């Protein structure tokens, strides 16, 4: 007899028993008849039925075991907290030490129509990097993203749908001049003659969200003058000698400011963030290297500058940042540029 035939034989009896039980009547089937019904099942069906019955019988026992395990884990956590609380609560402890800064950093995304799609995608990755670094900074700033729209917003919607859930950031489609007071604005641009030696916590510093490979040189400086707002540049030239132009990517400017807020030292902040490819050398050391070259050592510049760049790049902060890059978005810095 096949399995389908067996099911057909037993089904009417089961339906009758269920109907009688629903009406409050005792089932006419005796224990013997029930056992007989089981005997008519195949070996596989009997095994499956017995397994299901055992599962139902042990339901309360399983529930109690889950409660016991949960209670034991709670006790273990409390015990570990007493014995090595500093280790178990290290992340919470570090988070409590975070002191948010009142300083505001604004990424101006109003240059969307001046960029090709590939450059818009690079800007998106730079913004992702800014967001991630600010979230784990010791003194996170008040992060603003303004004039969001066009290609950039479309790219974010397509490739990073989670951006709508970002925390500790103000994202606006409006221009920054409609959101913040004009007297509080300072546009950061490498073309400005004003060198910033300190950061004013009451100001909102604007970073031009532009990746243009120098096709629109000086555009942020001209825009600041057009709008009649303050402008300035970071003291890069007074602290660092570089092999390339002093135009930095959006995320580099953002991260340098975060580092400065933590270290209160511009030179240390620069060397924590600047990529090695820029060949950065401290100004004081550069002068010493030049003097040695004048004395007749033609290789003094390379012999002096290279170890300095390497020593600066091997700082604990640099190593920590490289470890953190495993979960951050990779940015191809070798081709990215934007006005500071």
KOLDRENKOL-899526 format. One record per residue: x, y, z of N, C-alpha, C, O in turn. Coordinates in steps of 0.1 Angstrom, whole numbers, padded with zeros to 4 digits, always signed. Layout:
XYZXYZXYZXYZ
...
//
This chain:
+0009-0012+0000+0000+0000+0000+0009+0012+0000+0018+0013+0008
+0006+0022-0009+0014+0034-0010+0011+0044+0001+0001+0042+0009
+0020+0054+0002+0018+0064+0013+0006+0072+0011-0001+0075+0020
+0002+0075-0002-0010+0083-0005-0022+0075-0001-0032+0081+0004
-0022+0062-0003-0034+0054+0001-0035+0054+0016-0046+0054+0022
-0024+0053+0023-0024+0053+0038-0030+0066+0043-0038+0066+0053
-0026+0077+0037-0031+0090+0042-0046+0091+0040-0053+0096+0048
-0051+0085+0029-0065+0085+0026-0073+0077+0036-0084+0080+0039
-0067+0066+0041-0074+0057+0051-0075+0064+0064-0085+0063+0071
-0064+0071+0068-0064+0076+0082-0070+0090+0083-0075+0094+0094
-0071+0097+0072-0076+0111+0072-0091+0112+0078-0093+0121+0086
-0100+0104+0073-0114+0105+0078-0115+0103+0093-0123+0110+0100
-0107+0094+0099-0108+0091+0113-0102+0104+0121-0108+0108+0131
-0092+0110+0116-0086+0121+0122-0096+0133+0122-0098+0140+0131
-0103+0134+0110-0113+0145+0109-0124+0143+0118-0130+0152+0124
-0128+0130+0120-0140+0128+0129-0136+0130+0143-0144+0136+0151
-0124+0127+0147-0119+0129+0161-0118+0144+0164-0122+0149+0174
-0113+0152+0154-0112+0166+0156-0126+0173+0157-0128+0182+0165
-0135+0168+0149-0149+0173+0150-0156+0171+0163-0162+0179+0169
-0154+0158+0168-0160+0155+0181-0154+0162+0192-0161+0166+0202
-0141+0164+0191-0134+0172+0202-0138+0187+0202-0140+0193+0213
-0141+0192+0190-0145+0206+0189-0159+0208+0195-0162+0218+0201
-0168+0198+0194-0181+0198+0199-0182+0194+0214-0193+0194+0220
-0171+0191+0220-0171+0188+0234-0174+0173+0237-0176+0170+0248
-0174+0165+0227-0177+0151+0228-0164+0143+0229-0154+0147+0224
-0165+0131+0236-0153+0123+0237-0151+0116+0224-0161+0112+0217
-0139+0114+0220-0136+0107+0207-0140+0093+0208-0137+0086+0218
-0148+0088+0198-0152+0074+0199-0140+0064+0197-0141+0052+0200
-0129+0069+0192-0118+0060+0189-0111+0057+0203-0108+0066+0210
-0109+0045+0205-0102+0040+0217-0087+0041+0215-0083+0043+0204
-0080+0038+0226-0065+0038+0225-0061+0027+0216-0051+0028+0208
-0068+0016+0216-0065+0005+0207-0066+0009+0193-0058+0005+0184
-0077+0016+0190-0080+0020+0176-0069+0030+0171-0065+0030+0160
-0065+0039+0181-0054+0049+0177-0041+0041+0174-0035+0045+0164
-0038+0032+0182-0026+0024+0180-0027+0016+0167-0017+0015+0159
-0039+0012+0164-0041+0004+0151-0039+0014+0139-0034+0010+0129
-0044+0027+0141-0042+0036+0131-0027+0039+0128-0023+0041+0117
-0020+0039+0139-0006+0042+0138+0001+0030+0130+0010+0032+0122
-0004+0018+0134+0002+0006+0127+0000+0006+0112+0008+0000+0105
-0011+0013+0108-0013+0013+0093-0004+0022+0086-0003+0022+0074
+0003+0031+0093+0013+0040+0087+0026+0033+0083+0029+0022+0089
+0033+0039+0074+0045+0033+0070+0056+0036+0081+0053+0044+0090
+0067+0030+0080+0077+0031+0090+0082+0046+0091+0084+0051+0101
+0084+0052+0079+0088+0066+0078+0078+0075+0085+0081+0085+0092
+0065+0073+0082+0054+0081+0087+0053+0080+0102+0051+0090+0109
+0055+0067+0107+0054+0065+0122+0065+0072+0129+0064+0078+0139
+0077+0072+0123+0089+0078+0129+0087+0093+0129+0090+0100+0139
+0081+0099+0118+0079+0113+0118+0068+0117+0128+0069+0128+0134
+0058+0109+0129+0047+0112+0139+0052+0112+0153+0049+0121+0161
+0060+0102+0156+0065+0101+0170+0075+0112+0173+0075+0118+0184
+0082+0116+0163+0092+0127+0165+0084+0140+0167+0088+0148+0176
+0073+0142+0160+0065+0154+0162+0058+0154+0176+0058+0165+0183
+0054+0143+0180+0048+0142+0194+0058+0145+0205+0055+0152+0214
+0070+0140+0203+0080+0142+0213+0084+0157+0213+0086+0163+0224
+0084+0163+0201+0087+0178+0200+0077+0186+0208+0080+0195+0215
+0064+0182+0206+0053+0190+0213+0054+0187+0228+0051+0197+0236
+0057+0175+0232+0058+0172+0247+0069+0180+0254+0068+0183+0265
+0080+0183+0246+0092+0189+0252+0092+0204+0250+0102+0211+0252
+0081+0210+0245+0080+0224+0242+0083+0233+0254+0091+0242+0254
+0077+0229+0266+0079+0237+0278+0093+0235+0283+0099+0245+0288
+0099+0223+0281+0112+0221+0286+0122+0229+0278+0132+0234+0283
+0120+0230+0265+0129+0239+0256+0128+0253+0260+0138+0260+0261
+0116+0258+0263+0114+0272+0267+0122+0275+0280+0128+0285+0281
+0121+0265+0290+0128+0267+0302+0143+0267+0300+0151+0274+0307
+0148+0259+0291+0163+0258+0289+0167+0271+0283+0178+0276+0286
+0159+0277+0274+0163+0290+0268+0164+0301+0279+0173+0309+0279
+0155+0301+0288+0155+0311+0299+0167+0309+0307+0173+0318+0312
+0170+0296+0310+0182+0293+0318+0195+0298+0312+0204+0304+0318
+0196+0296+0299+0208+0300+0291+0209+0315+0291+0220+0321+0293
+0198+0322+0289+0198+0337+0289+0202+0342+0303+0210+0352+0304
+0197+0336+0313+0200+0340+0327+0215+0338+0330+0222+0346+0336
+0221+0327+0325+0235+0323+0327+0244+0333+0320+0254+0338+0325
+0240+0337+0307+0248+0347+0300+0248+0361+0307+0258+0368+0307
+0237+0364+0313+0236+0377+0321+0245+0376+0333+0252+0386+0336
+0245+0365+0340+0254+0363+0351+0269+0364+0347+0277+0370+0354
+0272+0358+0336+0286+0358+0331+0290+0372+0327+0302+0375+0330
+0282+0379+0321+0285+0393+0317+0288+0402+0330+0297+0410+0330
+0279+0400+0340+0281+0407+0352+0294+0403+0359+0301+0412+0365
+0298+0390+0359+0310+0385+0365+0322+0391+0358+0332+0395+0364
+0322+0391+0344+0333+0396+0337+0335+0411+0339+0346+0416+0339
+0323+0418+0340+0324+0432+0343+0330+0436+0356+0338+0446+0357
+0328+0427+0366+0335+0430+0379+0350+0426+0379+0358+0433+0385
+0353+0416+0371+0367+0411+0371+0376+0420+0362+0387+0423+0365
+0370+0423+0350+0378+0431+0340+0369+0441+0333+0368+0441+0321
+0363+0449+0341+0353+0459+0336+0359+0468+0325+0352+0472+0316
+0372+0472+0327+0378+0481+0318+0379+0475+0304+0379+0483+0294
+0382+0462+0304+0383+0455+0291+0369+0453+0284+0368+0456+0272
+0360+0448+0292+0347+0445+0286+0339+0458+0282+0331+0458+0273
+0342+0469+0289+0334+0481+0285+0343+0492+0278+0340+0504+0279
+0354+0487+0272+0363+0496+0265+0356+0505+0255+0359+0517+0254
+0348+0499+0247+0342+0506+0236+0332+0517+0242+0332+0528+0237
+0324+0513+0252+0315+0522+0258+0323+0533+0265+0320+0545+0265
+0334+0529+0272+0343+0539+0279+0349+0549+0269+0349+0561+0272
+0354+0544+0258+0359+0553+0248+0349+0563+0242+0351+0574+0240
+0337+0558+0240+0326+0566+0235+0322+0577+0244+0319+0588+0240
+0323+0574+0257+0319+0584+0267+0329+0596+0267+0326+0607+0271
+0342+0593+0263+0352+0603+0263+0351+0613+0251+0357+0623+0251
+0342+0609+0241+0340+0618+0230+0333+0631+0234+0323+0631+0241
+0339+0642+0230+0334+0655+0233+0331+0662+0220+0340+0667+0213
+0318+0663+0216+0314+0669+0203+0319+0684+0202+0318+0691+0213
+0323+0688+0191+0327+0702+0189+0315+0710+0184+0307+0705+0177
+0315+0723+0187+0305+0732+0182+0308+0737+0168+0300+0744+0162
+0320+0734+0163+0324+0739+0150+0316+0732+0139+0314+0720+0140
+0313+0740+0129+0305+0734+0118+0313+0733+0105+0320+0742+0102
+0312+0721+0099+0319+0719+0086+0308+0717+0076+0299+0708+0077
+0308+0724+0065+0298+0724+0054+0304+0719+0041+0314+0725+0037
+0299+0709+0035+0304+0705+0022+0294+0710+0012+0282+0706+0012
+0298+0720+0004+0290+0727-0006+0289+0718-0019+0299+0717-0026
+0277+0713-0021+0275+0704-0033+0268+0711-0045+0261+0705-0052
+0270+0724-0045+0264+0732-0056+0271+0732-0069+0267+0739-0079
+0282+0724-0070+0290+0723-0083+0286+0711-0091+0294+0707-0100
+0275+0706-0089+0271+0693-0096+0271+0694-0111+0276+0685-0117
+0267+0705-0116+0267+0707-0131+0281+0709-0137+0282+0709-0149
+0291+0710-0129+0305+0713-0134+0313+0700-0135+0324+0700-0139
+0307+0689-0130+0314+0676-0129+0309+0665-0138+0297+0665-0141
+0317+0657-0143+0313+0645-0150+0309+0634-0140+0312+0635-0128
+0301+0624-0145+0296+0614-0136+0307+0607-0128+0305+0604-0116
+0318+0604-0135+0329+0597-0127+0334+0606-0116+0338+0600-0105
+0334+0619-0118+0339+0628-0107+0328+0629-0096+0332+0631-0084
+0316+0629-0100+0305+0629-0090+0306+0617-0081+0304+0617-0069
+0309+0605-0087+0310+0593-0079+0322+0594-0070+0321+0589-0058
+0333+0600-0074+0344+0602-0065+0341+0611-0053+0345+0609-0042
+0333+0622-0056+0329+0631-0046+0320+0623-0036+0321+0626-0024
+0311+0615-0041+0303+0607-0032+0311+0599-0022+0308+0598-0010
+0322+0592-0027+0330+0584-0019+0338+0593-0009+0340+0589+0003
+0341+0605-0013+0348+0614-0003+0339+0618+0008+0343+0619+0019
+0326+0620+0004+0316+0624+0014+0314+0612+0024+0312+0614+0036
+0313+0600+0019+0312+0588+0027+0324+0588+0037+0322+0584+0049
+0335+0591+0032+0347+0590+0041+0346+0601+0052+0349+0598+0064
+0342+0613+0048+0340+0624+0058+0330+0619+0069+0333+0621+0081
+0319+0613+0065+0309+0609+0074+0314+0599+0084+0313+0599+0096
+0321+0589+0078+0327+0578+0087+0337+0583+0096+0337+0579+0108
+0346+0592+0092+0357+0597+0101+0351+0606+0112+0355+0606+0123
+0340+0613+0108+0334+0622+0118+0327+0614+0129+0327+0618+0141
+0321+0602+0125+0314+0594+0135+0324+0588+0145+0319+0585+0156
+0336+0586+0141+0345+0580+0151+0356+0590+0156+0365+0585+0163
+0354+0602+0154+0364+0612+0158+0362+0615+0173+0352+0613+0179
+0373+0620+0179+0373+0623+0193+0365+0636+0196+0358+0637+0206
+0365+0645+0186+0357+0657+0187+0350+0659+0174+0353+0667+0166
+0339+0652+0172+0331+0653+0160+0325+0667+0158+0321+0673+0167
+0325+0671+0145+0320+0684+0142+0305+0683+0139+0300+0673+0137
+0299+0695+0137+0285+0696+0132+0286+0695+0117+0290+0705+0111
+0282+0684+0111+0285+0681+0097+0272+0685+0089+0261+0681+0092
+0274+0694+0079+0264+0698+0070+0267+0694+0056+0278+0695+0051
+0256+0690+0049+0257+0687+0034+0246+0695+0028+0235+0693+0030
+0250+0705+0020+0241+0714+0014+0240+0714-0001+0249+0709-0008
+0229+0719-0007+0227+0719-0021+0227+0705-0027+0232+0703-0038
+0222+0695-0020+0223+0681-0025+0212+0679-0035+0200+0682-0033
+0216+0675-0047+0206+0672-0058+0214+0667-0070+0226+0665-0070
+0206+0667-0081+0213+0664-0094+0219+0650-0094+0214+0640-0089
+0231+0649-0101+0238+0637-0103+0242+0631-0090+0242+0618-0088
+0247+0639-0080+0252+0634-0068+0241+0627-0060+0243+0616-0055
+0229+0633-0059+0218+0626-0051+0214+0613-0059+0211+0603-0052
+0213+0614-0072+0209+0602-0079+0219+0591-0077+0215+0579-0076
+0232+0594-0077+0242+0584-0075+0241+0578-0060+0243+0566-0058
+0238+0587-0051+0237+0582-0037+0225+0573-0036+0225+0563-0028
+0214+0577-0042+0202+0568-0042+0204+0555-0048+0199+0545-0043
+0212+0554-0059+0214+0542-0066+0225+0533-0059+0223+0520-0059
+0235+0539-0053+0246+0531-0048+0248+0531-0033+0256+0523-0028
+0240+0539-0026+0241+0540-0012+0228+0544-0005+0227+0555+0000
+0218+0535-0007+0205+0538-0002+0204+0541+0013+0195+0548+0018
+0214+0536+0020+0214+0538+0035+0218+0552+0039+0217+0556+0051
+0221+0561+0030+0225+0575+0034+0213+0582+0040+0215+0592+0048
+0201+0578+0037+0189+0585+0043+0189+0583+0058+0181+0590+0065
+0196+0572+0063+0196+0569+0077+0208+0574+0084+0210+0570+0096
+0217+0582+0078+0229+0587+0084+0225+0595+0096+0215+0603+0096
+0233+0594+0107+0231+0601+0119+0241+0612+0121+0252+0612+0115
+0238+0622+0129+0247+0633+0133+0252+0640+0120+0264+0643+0119
+0243+0643+0111+0246+0650+0099+0233+0658+0095+0222+0652+0096
+0235+0670+0090+0224+0678+0085+0225+0678+0070+0234+0684+0064
+0215+0672+0063+0215+0671+0048+0204+0680+0043+0192+0678+0046
+0207+0690+0034+0198+0699+0029+0199+0701+0014+0210+0700+0008
+0188+0703+0008+0188+0706-0007+0190+0721-0009+0194+0725-0020
+0188+0729+0002+0190+0743+0001+0204+0747+0001+0213+0739+0005
+0207+0759-0004+0221+0764-0004+0224+0768+0011+0216+0772+0019
+0237+0768+0014+0241+0771+0028+0238+0785+0032+0236+0787+0044
+0237+0794+0023+0234+0808+0027+0220+0809+0031+0216+0819+0038
+0211+0800+0028+0197+0800+0032+0196+0793+0046+0185+0794+0052
+0206+0786+0050+0205+0778+0063+0213+0785+0074+0209+0785+0086
+0225+0791+0071+0234+0796+0081+0235+0811+0079+0234+0816+0068
+0238+0818+0090+0240+0832+0089+0252+0836+0081+0263+0830+0083
+0251+0846+0073+0262+0851+0065+0275+0854+0072+0286+0851+0068
+0273+0860+0084+0285+0865+0092+0292+0853+0098+0303+0854+0103
+0286+0841+0098+0292+0829+0104+0300+0821+0094+0307+0812+0098
+0299+0824+0081+0304+0816+0071+0319+0819+0068+0323+0831+0067
+0327+0809+0066+0341+0811+0061+0344+0800+0051+0343+0788+0054
+0347+0804+0038+0349+0795+0028+0364+0791+0028+0373+0800+0027
+0367+0778+0028+0380+0773+0028+0385+0771+0013+0379+0763+0006
+0395+0779+0009+0399+0778-0005+0414+0781-0005+0419+0790+0002
+0422+0773-0013+0436+0775-0013+0440+0788-0020+0452+0791-0019
+0431+0794-0027+0434+0807-0034+0433+0819-0025+0436+0830-0029
+0428+0817-0013+0426+0829-0004+0439+0834+0001+0448+0826+0005
+0441+0847+0003+0453+0852+0009+0453+0851+0024+0463+0854+0030
+0441+0848+0030+0440+0847+0044+0444+0833+0049+0438+0824+0046
+0454+0833+0058+0459+0820+0063+0453+0819+0078+0454+0827+0086
+0446+0808+0080+0440+0805+0093+0450+0799+0102+0455+0788+0099
+0452+0805+0113+0461+0799+0124+0453+0792+0135+0458+0783+0141
+0441+0797+0136+0432+0791+0146+0418+0789+0140+0414+0795+0130
+0410+0780+0146+0396+0777+0141+0387+0783+0151+0388+0781+0163
+0377+0791+0146+0367+0797+0155+0355+0788+0157+0349+0784+0147
+0353+0784+0169+0342+0774+0172+0328+0779+0168+0319+0772+0167
+0327+0793+0167+0314+0798+0164+0312+0799+0148+0301+0803+0144
+0322+0796+0140+0321+0797+0126+0316+0784+0119+0317+0773+0125
+0312+0786+0107+0308+0774+0099+0318+0775+0087+0317+0784+0078
+0327+0765+0086+0337+0765+0075+0332+0756+0064+0327+0745+0065
+0333+0762+0052+0327+0756+0040+0338+0749+0031+0349+0756+0029
+0336+0737+0027+0345+0730+0018+0338+0728+0005+0327+0723+0004
+0345+0732-0006+0339+0731-0019+0338+0717-0023+0348+0710-0024
+0326+0711-0026+0324+0698-0030+0326+0697-0045+0316+0695-0053
+0338+0697-0049+0342+0698-0064+0354+0689-0067+0364+0690-0061
+0352+0679-0076+0363+0671-0081+0364+0674-0096+0356+0669-0104
+0374+0683-0099+0374+0688-0113+0388+0687-0119+0389+0691-0131
+0398+0682-0112+0411+0680-0118+0416+0694-0123+0423+0695-0133
+0413+0704-0115+0418+0718-0118+0413+0724-0130+0419+0734-0136
+0402+0719-0135+0396+0726-0147+0389+0739-0144+0388+0747-0152
+0385+0741-0131+0379+0753-0127+0387+0759-0115+0381+0761-0104
+0399+0762-0118+0408+0767-0108+0403+0781-0102+0399+0790-0110
+0403+0782-0089+0399+0794-0083+0384+0797-0082+0380+0808-0078
+0376+0787-0085+0361+0790-0086+0355+0792-0072+0346+0800-0070
+0361+0785-0062+0355+0786-0048+0359+0800-0042+0351+0806-0035
+0371+0804-0046+0375+0818-0041+0367+0829-0047+0363+0838-0040
+0364+0827-0060+0356+0837-0067+0341+0837-0061+0335+0847-0060
+0337+0825-0058+0323+0824-0053+0322+0830-0039+0312+0837-0036
+0332+0829-0031+0332+0835-0018+0332+0850-0019+0324+0857-0012
+0340+0855-0028+0340+0870-0030+0326+0875-0036+0322+0885-0032
+0321+0867-0045+0308+0871-0050+0297+0871-0040+0288+0880-0040
+0297+0862-0031+0287+0862-0020+0290+0871-0009+0282+0873+0000
+0302+0876-0009+0306+0886+0002+0308+0879+0016+0305+0885+0026
+0313+0867+0016+0315+0860+0028+0330+0858+0031+0338+0859+0021
+0334+0856+0043+0348+0854+0047+0354+0842+0040+0347+0833+0036
+0367+0842+0038+0374+0831+0032+0388+0830+0038+0393+0839+0044
+0393+0818+0036+0407+0816+0042+0412+0802+0038+0405+0794+0032
+0425+0800+0040+0431+0787+0037+0438+0781+0049+0442+0789+0058
+0439+0768+0050+0446+0762+0061+0461+0765+0060+0466+0768+0049
+0468+0766+0071+0482+0770+0071+0492+0759+0066+0502+0756+0072
+0488+0754+0054+0496+0743+0048+0510+0747+0044+0520+0741+0047
+0511+0759+0038+0524+0764+0033+0533+0767+0044+0546+0766+0042
+0528+0771+0055+0537+0775+0066+0542+0763+0075+0551+0764+0083
+0536+0752+0072+0539+0740+0080+0545+0728+0072+0553+0721+0077
+0542+0728+0059+0545+0716+0051+0551+0720+0037+0546+0730+0031
+0561+0713+0033+0566+0715+0019+0562+0702+0012+0565+0691+0016
+0555+0704+0000+0550+0692-0007+0555+0692-0021+0559+0703-0027
+0556+0680-0027+0560+0679-0041+0549+0683-0051+0552+0686-0063
+0537+0683-0047+0526+0686-0056+0519+0699-0051+0522+0705-0041
+0508+0703-0059+0501+0715-0055+0494+0713-0042+0491+0701-0038
+0490+0724-0035+0484+0723-0022+0469+0722-0022+0462+0727-0013
+0464+0716-0033+0449+0714-0034+0446+0700-0029+0452+0691-0034
+0438+0700-0019+0435+0687-0013+0421+0682-0016+0412+0690-0019
+0419+0669-0015+0405+0663-0016+0396+0668-0005+0401+0672+0006
+0383+0667-0007+0373+0671+0003+0376+0664+0016+0376+0670+0026
+0377+0651+0015+0379+0643+0028+0392+0646+0035+0393+0645+0047
+0403+0650+0027+0415+0654+0034+0414+0666+0042+0418+0667+0053
+0407+0676+0036+0405+0689+0044+0396+0686+0056+0400+0691+0067
+0386+0678+0055+0377+0675+0066+0385+0667+0077+0383+0671+0088
+0393+0657+0073+0400+0649+0083+0411+0658+0089+0414+0656+0101
+0418+0667+0082+0428+0675+0088+0422+0684+0099+0428+0685+0110
+0410+0689+0097+0404+0697+0107+0400+0689+0119+0402+0693+0130
+0395+0676+0117+0392+0667+0128+0405+0664+0136+0405+0664+0148
+0416+0662+0129+0429+0659+0136+0434+0671+0144+0439+0670+0155
+0432+0683+0138+0436+0696+0145+0428+0698+0158+0433+0701+0168
+0415+0695+0157+0407+0696+0169+0411+0687+0180+0409+0690+0192
+0417+0676+0176+0421+0666+0186+0435+0669+0191+0438+0668+0203
+0444+0673+0182+0458+0675+0186+0462+0690+0189+0472+0692+0196
+0454+0699+0184+0457+0713+0186+0471+0717+0180+0478+0726+0186
+0475+0711+0169+0488+0713+0163+0486+0711+0148+0483+0700+0144
+0488+0721+0140+0485+0720+0126+0495+0711+0119+0491+0702+0111
+0508+0712+0122+0517+0703+0116+0515+0688+0118+0516+0680+0109
+0512+0685+0131+0509+0671+0134+0496+0667+0127+0495+0655+0123
+0487+0675+0126+0474+0672+0119+0477+0669+0105+0471+0660+0099
+0485+0678+0098+0488+0676+0084+0495+0662+0082+0491+0655+0072
+0505+0659+0090+0512+0647+0087+0505+0634+0092+0508+0623+0087
+0494+0636+0099+0486+0624+0103+0477+0621+0091+0473+0609+0089
+0473+0631+0083+0463+0629+0072+0469+0628+0058+0464+0620+0050
+0478+0637+0055+0483+0638+0041+0488+0625+0036+0496+0618+0043
+0484+0621+0024+0489+0608+0018+0504+0609+0015+0510+0620+0012
+0511+0598+0015+0525+0597+0013+0529+0602+0000+0540+0607-0002
+0521+0600-0010+0524+0604-0024+0527+0619-0026+0534+0623-0035
+0522+0627-0016+0525+0641-0018+0539+0645-0013+0543+0657-0014
+0546+0636-0007+0560+0638-0003+0561+0650+0006+0570+0658+0005
+0553+0650+0016+0552+0661+0026+0565+0661+0035+0569+0651+0040
+0571+0673+0037+0582+0675+0045+0580+0687+0054+0576+0697+0049
+0583+0686+0067+0582+0698+0076+0590+0710+0070+0601+0708+0066
+0585+0722+0071+0592+0733+0066+0606+0735+0072+0615+0738+0065
+0607+0734+0085+0620+0736+0092+0630+0726+0087+0642+0729+0084
+0626+0713+0085+0635+0703+0081+0638+0705+0066+0649+0702+0062
+0629+0710+0058+0631+0713+0044+0642+0723+0043+0651+0722+0034
+0642+0734+0051+0653+0744+0051+0666+0738+0054+0676+0742+0048
+0667+0729+0064+0679+0722+0067+0684+0714+0056+0696+0714+0053
+0675+0707+0049+0679+0699+0038+0685+0707+0026+0695+0703+0020
+0679+0719+0024+0684+0728+0013+0698+0733+0016+0706+0734+0007
+0700+0736+0029+0713+0741+0033+0724+0730+0031+0735+0733+0026
+0721+0717+0034+0730+0706+0032+0733+0705+0017+0744+0701+0013
+0723+0707+0009+0725+0706-0006+0735+0716-0010+0743+0714-0019
+0734+0728-0005+0743+0739-0009+0757+0736-0005+0766+0741-0011
+0759+0728+0005+0772+0724+0010+0779+0714+0001+0790+0711+0003
+0771+0709-0009+0778+0700-0019+0772+0686-0019+0776+0678-0028
+0763+0683-0011+0757+0669-0011+0745+0670-0020+0734+0674-0016
+0746+0665-0032+0735+0665-0041+0724+0657-0038+0713+0659-0043
+0726+0647-0029+0715+0637-0026+0709+0641-0012+0701+0633-0007
+0713+0652-0007+0708+0655+0007+0693+0656+0007+0687+0652+0017
+0687+0662-0003+0672+0664-0003+0665+0651-0002+0656+0649+0006
+0669+0642-0011+0662+0629-0011+0665+0621+0002+0656+0614+0007
+0678+0622+0007+0681+0614+0018+0675+0619+0031+0672+0612+0040
+0672+0632+0031+0666+0638+0043+0650+0638+0043+0644+0635+0052
+0645+0641+0031+0631+0642+0030+0624+0629+0031+0613+0628+0037
+0629+0619+0025+0623+0606+0025+0621+0600+0038+0610+0595+0042
+0631+0599+0047+0629+0594+0060+0619+0602+0068+0611+0596+0076
+0619+0615+0066+0609+0623+0074+0595+0620+0070+0586+0618+0078
+0593+0618+0057+0579+0614+0052+0575+0601+0058+0564+0598+0062
+0585+0591+0058+0582+0578+0063+0580+0578+0078+0570+0571+0082
+0588+0585+0085+0586+0586+0100+0572+0592+0103+0566+0588+0113
+0568+0602+0095+0555+0608+0098+0544+0599+0095+0534+0599+0101
+0546+0591+0084+0535+0582+0080+0534+0570+0089+0524+0563+0088
+0544+0567+0097+0543+0555+0106+0539+0559+0120+0542+0551+0129
+0533+0570+0122+0528+0573+0135+0517+0564+0139+0510+0558+0130
+0514+0563+0152+0503+0554+0157+0490+0558+0150+0481+0550+0147
+0488+0572+0149+0475+0576+0143+0474+0571+0128+0463+0567+0124
+0485+0571+0121+0484+0567+0107+0481+0552+0107+0473+0547+0099
+0488+0544+0115+0485+0529+0116+0471+0526+0120+0465+0517+0114
+0466+0534+0129+0452+0532+0133+0442+0535+0122+0432+0528+0120
+0445+0546+0114+0436+0549+0103+0437+0538+0092+0427+0535+0086
+0449+0532+0090+0450+0522+0080+0442+0510+0084+0436+0503+0076
+0442+0507+0097+0433+0495+0102+0419+0498+0100+0411+0490+0096
+0415+0511+0102+0401+0514+0101+0396+0515+0086+0384+0514+0084
+0406+0516+0077+0402+0516+0063+0396+0503+0058+0390+0503+0047
+0397+0492+0066+0391+0480+0061+0376+0481+0060+0370+0474+0051
+0369+0489+0068+0355+0490+0067+0350+0503+0061+0339+0506+0060
+0360+0512+0058+0356+0525+0052+0356+0523+0037+0362+0514+0031
+0350+0532+0030+0349+0532+0015+0363+0536+0010+0368+0546+0014
+0368+0528+0000+0381+0531-0006+0379+0543-0016+0370+0543-0023
+0389+0552-0015+0389+0564-0023+0402+0564-0031+0412+0562-0026
+0400+0565-0044+0412+0565-0053+0418+0579-0053+0415+0588-0061
+0426+0582-0043+0432+0595-0041+0442+0599-0051+0445+0611-0052
+0446+0590-0059+0457+0593-0069+0452+0602-0080+0460+0608-0087
+0439+0603-0082+0433+0611-0093+0424+0622-0088+0418+0629-0095
+0421+0622-0074+0411+0631-0069+0417+0645-0065+0428+0645-0059
+0410+0655-0069+0414+0669-0065+0401+0677-0063+0391+0674-0069
+0402+0686-0054+0391+0696-0053+0396+0708-0046+0407+0707-0039
+0390+0719-0048+0394+0731-0041+0392+0730-0026+0382+0725-0021
+0402+0735-0018+0402+0734-0004+0391+0743+0002+0389+0744+0014
//
